């Protein structure tokens, strides 16, 4: 953790014996895919719509025009889930912070000092309303974000015709060690508005359908629990379905555990967002990490 001048405020070395190991998401995803029998995943089947059948189950229509019937539907289809409306009218809301992607290659020579400053994990440089977050992967390349507290109107008006110049202006007054992550970035500057579902979201039991992951509890990344929760949801739901022959009892038992754990993480995420980009940043984040 550094301030906008690059001064180190907090440094936490990795603990090889930690019970919370870190893994690149792409590699983890591939491990999961490789563990499945070929053909288990039907690629190219983005869900377009879903509806209840009077006689039970659901009819699913996919973007390619194909259809399917399911007795049990588990919505794992992310922030803008097509399954969620079967259970709740709740929709994700913009939280006031957006990310713009940045990246540096492992063999770039113009910004080696900046890459070295990250160490072997994550560097966060934060000021009120803005920040630069850069993560160094095992192969040496860097990916991250410029984070900005901006309105939806600002997002609609931003011009990425000259992204390097535009983002450079956003980091005026920052150390060149940090602005290099922006000015030397070779990533397409995708704008990623951060959305979240209401903290404490629940729904009434609906036969044959439930949610996991972001479809169930979309939140900002500042509790660092989104992917962990999604994996836990999947394992917990699988166990309930294996243990309990009555599907509705299994789904009810799963949701009884889902709601409090996701509410806790979502609440911490919302609170940490204020800590990260509020008026007391970056000292507020140093205090948070020291408590942890």
N, C-alpha and C positions, 0 to 999 in steps of 0.2 A: 504494500500500500504506500503510495507516494502522493505528494501534493502536486500542484500544477507546475512547480519548478523542478520536479524530479527528486525532491528531498525524501528520503526513506523515512516513513513514519511507523511502519510495522512490517516485520519480516518473520514469517512462520515457516521454518524448514519442514519438509515432509517427514512423517514418521513411518518408517518401513513396517512397523508392527501395528499400524492403525487398523481399526475395525471398519473404517470407511475408505477402502482403497478407491483409487481413481482409474477409470478406463476410458479410452477414446470411444465416443458413442458409435462411430462407424464400425469399429472393430467389434464392439459388443453386439451390435445389430447383426453383423455377419455371423457371429457365434450362434446366435439364436436361429438364424435362417438355416445354417448348416446342420443344426440339430434336428431339423424336421425332414420327414420323408419327402422326396421330390413330388411336386404336384400339390402339396398341402396348401401352399399359398397360391391363390388365383390372382396373378398380376393383371393390371389393366382393368380392374373392376371397381372403379370409383362409384360409390353409392350415390344415385341421383334422387331416389325417393323411396319411402317405405310406408306401408299402411297396414293396419290391423285387418285380419280376416275374421268375419263374423263367427266362423267355425273354429277359430283359434289359430295362433301363429301369425306370421307376417308375410306379406308379399313385398319383395325387394326388386327394384328396377335400377340397373346400372347405367353409367354414362354411355356405354357402347350399345345400349339397347337391349341387352340380355336381361333375363329375369330369373328369380329364384324364390322358393318358398322356404321359410325357416320356422321350426317349432320354437326355437330359442334364439333370440338375437342379442348379441353383446356389442354395444356401440363402442368401438375403439377408434372412432373416426375423427378424433382431434377437436380442435377449437370450434370449428364450424360444423359440428356433428349433425348429420341428417337424422340420426336416431334419437338424439336428446329431446326433440319436441314431442315424442311419444310420452315422455315422462314429466317434462316441465317446460313452461314458456320462457324460462330464464335464458337470456342471451349474453354473450360476452360484451363488456363495455371497455372502451379505451381508458387506460389509467392515467394518461397524461405524460407518459414517457415513451419515446421511440428509440430504436436502435438503427444504426447504419453500419453495414458490414464493412470490415477492413480485413486485409490479409497481406502477409509477406512470405515470400518463398524462402526455403531453407538455405539456398545458396546465393541470396542477394548480397551484394557487397556494399551497397550504399547505406545500409542501416544496421550493420552488425552490432554497433554499440547499443542500439535500441533493443535488438533481439537479446543481446547478452544481459541487458538490464532486467529482463523478465525472470531470469533464472531458469528453473526447469518446470515451472508451473504457470501461475497466473499473476499478472501485474494489473493493479487497479489504480488509476489516477483520477481523482474525483474532486470536483468543486461544486458549489451550489448550482443545481440545475443542469449539470453536464458531467461527462466523464469519458475516459478511454479505458476499455477493458481488453486486455490482450492475453491470449493463452498460447503457450508453446507446447506443441505436440511432440510425441516421442520421436518422430522423424525430423524434428527441427523446424518445421514450418509453423507459421504463426497465423492464427485467426482470432478475430475479436470484433468489437463494436465500438463505435462512438455512440454514447448514450446522451440523449437530450430531453429535457422537459419542454415539450412544445405542444401547441394546440393542434386540433385536427385541421383548423383553417390553415395553419402554417404548413402542415404536411401536404395539403392540397396545392399550395402555392410554390413549394420549393422547386427550383430549377436545377436539374442535374446535368445541364448541358456542359458545364465545366466542373465536374464533381470535386476535383482536387482543390481548385481555387475556392469553391464554395465551402468545403469542409475546413480548409485552412483558416478561413475567416472565423469559423465557429470556435477555433482553438487559439485565437489571438492572445498573446500574453503567456502562452504555455512554453515550457522548455522545448527546444528543438529535438531533444532526445525522445519526447513524447509526440510531438507533431509529426515526426517521421512516420509513425504508424499510420497517419492519415495521408500525408503528402506522397509517401512512397507505396501506398497500398496498391496491390494489383487485383483487388477484388472488384466486381461490379458493385457499385454503391447502392445495394438494395435497401430500401427503407422498410423497417420492420416495426410497425406500431405494436405496442404491447397491450394486449387485452386480458381481461380476467372476468371470471364468473363471480357472482356475489359470494362473499365469505359466508360459510355456514349453509350453503345450498343443500336442500334435501328435496325429496319428492315422495309421493305416495306410491306404494307397490302397484305395479302394473304387470299383468300376467305375461311371462315369457320374455321379458326384456329388462336389461340393465345396462350400465355404463362402466367403463374403466378409463383410466388415464385422463388426458385433457378433456375428453368428452364429458367426464364427470366432475372435474375440479380444476379447470383452467385457471392458472394463476401466473403472476409475474415470476421471473427466475430468482428472486432475491431471498428465497428460503433454501434454494439449491436442492429442491426435493421433487421437481416435476417428474423426471425420468424414474427416480427411485419409487415414487408413489405408483406410477404406472406399472412397474414390474411387480410391486407388492400387490396391487389390485389383481393382476392376472393370476399370481400364485395363490392368493387368498380365495379368489373365486373358484379356481380349479379345485382347490382342496374341498371347498364347500360342496361342489357338485359331485365330487368323488365320495364324500362322506355321507351325503344325504340323498336317498333315492327320490324323495319328493322335491321336484325342481323348485316349486314356489317357496318351500321352506328354506331350501338352499340359497335362493336369491335374496330372500328376506334377511337371512342370517348374514350374508355377505354385506348387504347394504347397511345393516345395523352397525357393522364395524367400519365400513367405508366412510360414513358421514362424519364421525368425530375425528378420525385421523386426517381426513382431507381438510376439515374445518380448521384444525390446529395448524397445519402447514400453510393454508391460505391466509390465516390471520397473521402468522409470522412474516409471510411474504409481503403482505400489504404494509405491515409496520416497518419492515426492513427497507422497503422502497423509500419511505420518508427519511429514514436514517441515511441512505446512500446519497440522495440528491437534495436533501433539505438545506436550510441555511447554515447548519452547523457542520456540514461536510467540509473537509474529510475527517475532522476530529471525531465526529459522531460515529464513523465507521471504525476508527481505531479503538474507541471505547467498546463498541460492540464485539470486535474480535478479541479484545483483552478479556471481556467477560466470558467468551466462549472458551 
